[in-house]
């Protein structure tokens, strides 16, 4: 692959489809950027395939599995034909030009994957395989978006497994990339740090699930386990009623408590990074701060299940968090007080105390 093509793939295209995550990618140590950025592009392409409601679910699943096979090294004509179908059939349905271009450049992304060092290539293949397993779960578990039906997860264990498949595994991948490319970063045993990294990812995914619950319900997906709803006298249908936000408040409180406990592990993960490893620290701090800000908005949102009132952190707030954390990134005591203050504010709004 030419240097220009590589630069475009991991530069303008990556920036255009990764939104706020690009801030994190951009501050990573140089050796980590290519494998992490490429993993993001491939996972984002897979997610776009899985979410393209104009294509019926069985076809989406077939193309998703073909992309997983291609990332895994399958270069058969059947898989190549499926990749061409993604670049044509699926790309043609995209309303956003950047999403369309991402799908049209899958061949280039796969070529770049082949050029990675073997250890990085294997790590990218593993993370994409796990992430696409989560997407496969979505397509096989929930009804078609236009069916009018809604399904919920079966229990808390299924929710925990799902948050691992679609985000916790990213914390694991991130930690392994750090250990490979910035050796000596963590003084603690690898298994301890990886476990915290997994909880880091789960914290972010639980935040996304709660933030997007209103929209997900209306396309047939309830990631809140049915036994949890039943315990609080709810059904998936009742959550979409006008008083759904109020009635489902205890569910929000319970799952936010779980998320906050995970964020405490994420903070421990971040503080285990040496203070002078500024780039790695910032890459972890920003999603924590944005995630906690999102939970703060959710805690105060009396209409959290109304799709017209989604709790989303504004761009200006993101910039303020980025600027503020950059200024104090090396000062553990200041950062700890900041994070603890945010957590206390959430707990106060919820009327709870979180146990890690």
Buried (B, 14 or more C-beta within 10 A) or exposed (E): EEEEEBEBBBBEBBBBBBEEBBBBBBBBBEBBBBBBBBBBBBBBBBBBBBBBEEBEBEBBBBBBBBBBBBBBEBEEEEBBEBBEBBBEBBBEBBEEEBBBBBBBBBBBBBBBBEEBEEEBBEBBBBBBBBBBBBBBBBBEBBBBBEEEEBBBBEEBEBBBBBBBBBBBBBBBBBBBBBBBBBEEBBEEEEEBBBBBBBBBBBBBBBBBBBBBBBEBBEBBBBBBBBEBBEEBEBBBEBBBBEEBBEBBBEBBBBBBBBBBBBBBBBBBBBBBBBEEBBBBBBBBBBBBBBBBBBBBBBBEBEBBBBBEBBBEBEEEBBEBBBEBBBEBBEEEEBBEEBBEEBBEBBBEBBEBEBEE
